[in-house]
């Protein structure tokens, strides 16, 4: 049974509690989503840029003692690597369907013959051609249907028709509605939550932090809370996370604070 979505506690008002958890931790694991979490969402994913302050915050955590860092994104793995530009980070792309570990080993978690139906993308592209501002993004083993640039008066018609179309492939796809996007993945048992568990399996019971802003991040929030970690939803009022931050800038500020506080705990004196 899945945990319910609940109202979130402001993270900045809970720093005393976070410090207590840090003091009692031996190791730290920090994972983040990318779009809407580390970098602001843009009208088109190609326009999203990770600014230097966010990159520096990640690099500070990578250099921190007894700390592991991961980025779990809906983007394809090659796209994520190119935009991130930070070494020493475990990566998951396509919402957990493909991963790259610190040794550079890559793994596709979609078994042969279990990928998306070959007629799916062309049919969805045909539907989007009738709606200016809607389009299909292919992301390795998954795809996304975006409608952020669609005229608001046409959103209802577009979404209703898209949902009807997607029912054609209901047994072969997992559809997750997000912020002006539908994420479409094959029906394999490996989402972002599974990607997080795979990453943590080789780590010695760290205190886990996760930051994410969308529906595909909910399984990760659940997994982190089961482990007694700190799960933070970005720009949401309710979630399966525990805490809230309003936007990516606040995420970067908190990562800077976290690197500084953990340095004091991990290297006293």
N, C-alpha and C positions, 0 to 999 in steps of 0.2 A: 504493500500500500504506500502510495507516494505521500510525502509530507505536504500539508496545505501551505498555500501562500499566506503570509501574515504581514502585518505592518512592520516596518523596519525601524531600527534604532539608529539615530545619527552617529556615525563613527567618531566624529570629532568630539562628541560629548561623552565618549566611552574610553578615553585614552588611559585613565587610571586602570581600568580593567585590562586593556590591551598590554600595558606595561607589566602587570602582574603575570599575564600569560607569557610574556617574553622572558621575564626573570626565571620562570619555572621551566623554560624550554632549553634543551641542549643544542638542537639544530633547527634551522629555519628553511621552509620551502615556500616560495612566493610564485604564484601563477596569475597571469592576467589574460583576458581577452584582448583583442587589438582594436578593431573599429568600435567607436563609442565608449571605449574604456581607456586605452593608452593614447588614442588619437580621436579627435572629433569626427563624427560622421559627416560625409560630404554628399552632394547630390549624386555624384558618380563615384564608385569605389576607386577608380583610377586617380581621382583628385586627392585622395587621403595621403597625408604626409606625417610621419612621426617627427616632431620637432626635437631640437637638440637637447632641450631640458629633459624631456621624457627619456630620450636615449641615455643621457647622463645618469638619470635616476636608476635605470636598469643596470648600467655599468657599475654603479656604486654597489648595488646588491650582488652582482656577480662577483665583485672583489671582496665582499664581506666574508668574515670567517664562518665556516660551517653553514653555508647558505647555498641552496640550489634555486635556480630560476627557470620558469617555463612560460611560454606564450602559447595559448590554445585559441586558435582562430578559425573562423569560417572560411577564410581565404584559402586558395590553393597553397600548397607548401612552397613552391618556387616564388610565388608572389609575396608571401609572408617573409621569406628569407631576404628578398630584395629590398623590401620596405623597412625591415627591422634594422639590419646592419649592425647587430651586436653579437659578438662571439660569446661562447660559453653558456648558451641558453638552449634548453630542450624545447623543441617545437612540435606542435600538432596543427595540421591544416585540415581543411574541408570538414570542420567540426569534429575532429577526432579520427577521421577515416585514413589519414596518412600522417606519419610521424618521422621525426629525425632526432636521434639522440645526440649526446655530447661527442660521441666518437664519429659522428657523421653517418651512422647507419640509418637507412631509410626503410620504412615498412608501409606497405599498403594493406589496410585491414579489411579490404573487400575481397572475398574469395573468388576465384575464377568462376565465371558464369552467374555471379550474383550482383553484377553491376546494374546500372539504370537501363531500362529498355531502350533499344536503339531508336525507336520512333518517338520517344518522349520529347527530346530537345527540339526536333523540327516542328512537332505539333505545337509546342508552347511558343516557339518563335513565330509561327504563323498567327497565333492568337495575339501576341504582343504587337504585331505589325498593324493591327487595327486600332491601336491605342498609343498615340504619340506620347512618349515619356515613359513607356514600359519596355522592358527588354530582358533577355535571358543572359545570365553570366554562367559560363561553364567553368567549373572549379575542380578539375581532375575527376575524382570519382563521384562528385556531386554537382548540383547546379543550383542557381538561385534565380527567382523571377522578381525583378525590381519594378516598383512603380512609384518611387519617390518623386519623379519629375512629371507624373501624370496629373492632368487637371483634376482638382478635387471633385468637380461635378461628375466625373466619369469613373471615380474610384469604385463606387458600389457596383456598377455594371461590370467593370473589369474583374473585381474580386469574385463576384457570384459566378461569372462564366469560368474563371480560372478554377474555382473549387469544383465545378461540375466536370471540367476536363480532367482534373487530377484524380477524380474518382475512378476513371478508366484504368488507372494503374495502381489502384489502392493496395493490392497484394504485393506489389513489387517496389513500392516507394514508402518512405517515411517523410511526411510533410510537416514542417514546423513554421507557422506564421511568425513573423518578426516585425520590426519597425519598417513598414512600407516594403516588405520583402517576404517571399515564401521560400524557405530553404527546402530543397528536395534532395533526399539522399536514398540510397538503396536500403532495403530492410535487412541490415546486418546489425548484430548486437555490439556496436562499437561507436558510442557517441563521445562527446567531450568528457562526460563523467568517467567513462571507461578509459579514455586517454589519460586522465589525471591519475586514476588508480594504477595504470601500467607504469607511469612515471614514478609514483611514490613507492612502488613495490621494491625498488632497490635502495631506498633511503631508510635511515635508522630512526623511524618514528618521529619526524620533525613536527614542529608547530607549523600548520599550513595556513597560508593566506590565499584567498582567491578573489579576484575582481572581475565582474562581468556585467553586461548591460542588457542582455536579450534572452528570449525564450530558450535558445539552445544552451544557455549557461545554467539553466535551472538544475539539470542533473549534477553539474559540478558543485553548485551550492549545497545540494543535498549530501553529496559525498564528503565535502569538507566538514559540514556540521556533524556528520556521523563520526568523524575523526576528532571532534573537539577543536576544530580549527576556526578561523575567522573568515567568514564568507560575506562579501560586500557587493551589493547590487548598485549599479550606477544609473542615476536618473529615474529610478522607479519608486513607487510608494509601497507596493506589496511585492513579495518574492518569497522563495524558499531560502533565501539568504537570511542573515541575522542583522546586518548593518547596512547603512545607506551612505552614499556620497552622491552629490548632485551632478557632477560632470567630469570629463577627463582631466581638466586642469587640477581639480581637487585630488584625483587619483595620483597625479604626479607629485603634488605637494605631500600627500601621505606617504608615498614611496620614499621620498627624500627624508621625511621624519622617521620612517621605519628603519632605513639604513643607518641613520644617526643613532637612534635609540638602541638598535641591536648591536652596533659597534661598542657602545658603552657596556652593555650586558655581557657580550661575548669576550671583550677584552678589558676587564675591570682594571682600574688603576692606570 
